[in-house]
Amino acid sequence: ASHFGRLFKASVGLAPHEYVMHRRVAKAEELLQQSDKKEVEIALLCGFSDDTLMARWFRRVLGCRPSEVRTQRLRRFWPEI
C-alpha cells in the first residue's frame, strides 16, 4: 500500500485520498452550480458522509464554502444578491 501511495503521489502530485477528495469537491462544485439540490443531498451524492465534511474539504481545496459557490452562480442572474 505504501509503495502504491508513493508512486501515485509521484505521478499525480497528490496522495490517493487527497486525489479522491479533490475529485469529490470538483463534482460537488459542478452540482452546486448546475442544480438546486440541497447541500446535504449534493454531499451524499458526491460521497461525503455529510455536508459538514464537504464544507471542510471545500475550504481546504477551493478556499470557500459551498454556499459561496452557489451564491456566485446566483449573482450571474441577480447581481443584487
C-alpha positions in Angstrom: 0.0 0.0 0.0 2.8 2.5 0.8 4.5 1.6 -2.4 1.4 2.4 -4.4 0.9 5.6 -2.4 4.4 6.8 -3.2 4.1 6.0 -6.9 0.7 7.6 -7.1 1.8 10.8 -5.5 4.9 10.9 -7.7 2.8 10.6 -10.9 -0.3 12.6 -9.9 1.0 15.0 -7.3 -1.5 14.1 -4.6 -1.8 11.2 -2.2 -4.6 8.8 -3.3 -7.0 10.0 -0.6 -6.4 13.7 -1.4 -7.0 12.9 -5.1 -10.3 11.3 -4.4 -11.4 14.2 -2.2 -10.4 16.7 -4.8 -12.5 14.9 -7.4 -15.4 14.8 -5.0 -15.1 18.6 -4.4 -15.0 19.2 -8.1 -18.2 17.1 -8.7 -19.9 18.9 -5.8 -18.9 22.3 -7.1 -20.4 21.3 -10.5 -23.6 20.2 -8.9 -23.9 23.4 -6.8 -23.5 25.5 -9.9 -25.9 23.5 -12.1 -28.7 22.2 -9.8 -31.0 23.4 -7.0 -30.4 20.4 -4.8 -29.7 21.0 -1.1 -26.1 20.9 0.0 -26.8 17.8 2.1 -28.1 15.9 -1.0 -25.1 17.0 -3.0 -22.7 15.9 -0.3 -24.2 12.5 -0.2 -24.3 12.2 -4.0 -20.6 13.0 -4.1 -19.5 10.5 -1.5 -19.2 12.8 1.5 -20.7 11.4 4.8 -22.3 14.8 5.5 -22.4 18.4 4.4 -20.0 19.5 7.2 -17.3 17.3 5.8 -17.9 18.6 2.3 -17.7 22.2 3.6 -14.4 21.3 5.3 -12.9 20.0 2.1 -14.3 22.9 0.1 -12.5 25.3 2.4 -9.3 23.2 2.1 -9.4 22.8 -1.7 -11.2 25.9 -3.0 -10.8 28.3 -0.1 -14.5 29.0 0.2 -17.7 27.5 1.5 -20.2 25.5 -0.7 -22.8 28.3 -0.1 -20.4 30.8 -1.6 -20.2 28.7 -4.8 -24.0 28.7 -5.1 -24.2 32.5 -4.4 -21.7 33.1 -7.2 -24.0 31.2 -9.5 -27.0 33.2 -8.4 -25.2 36.5 -8.8 -24.9 35.9 -12.6 -28.7 36.1 -12.8 -29.4 38.5 -10.0 -26.5 40.9 -9.4 -28.1 42.5 -6.3 -27.7 39.3 -4.2 
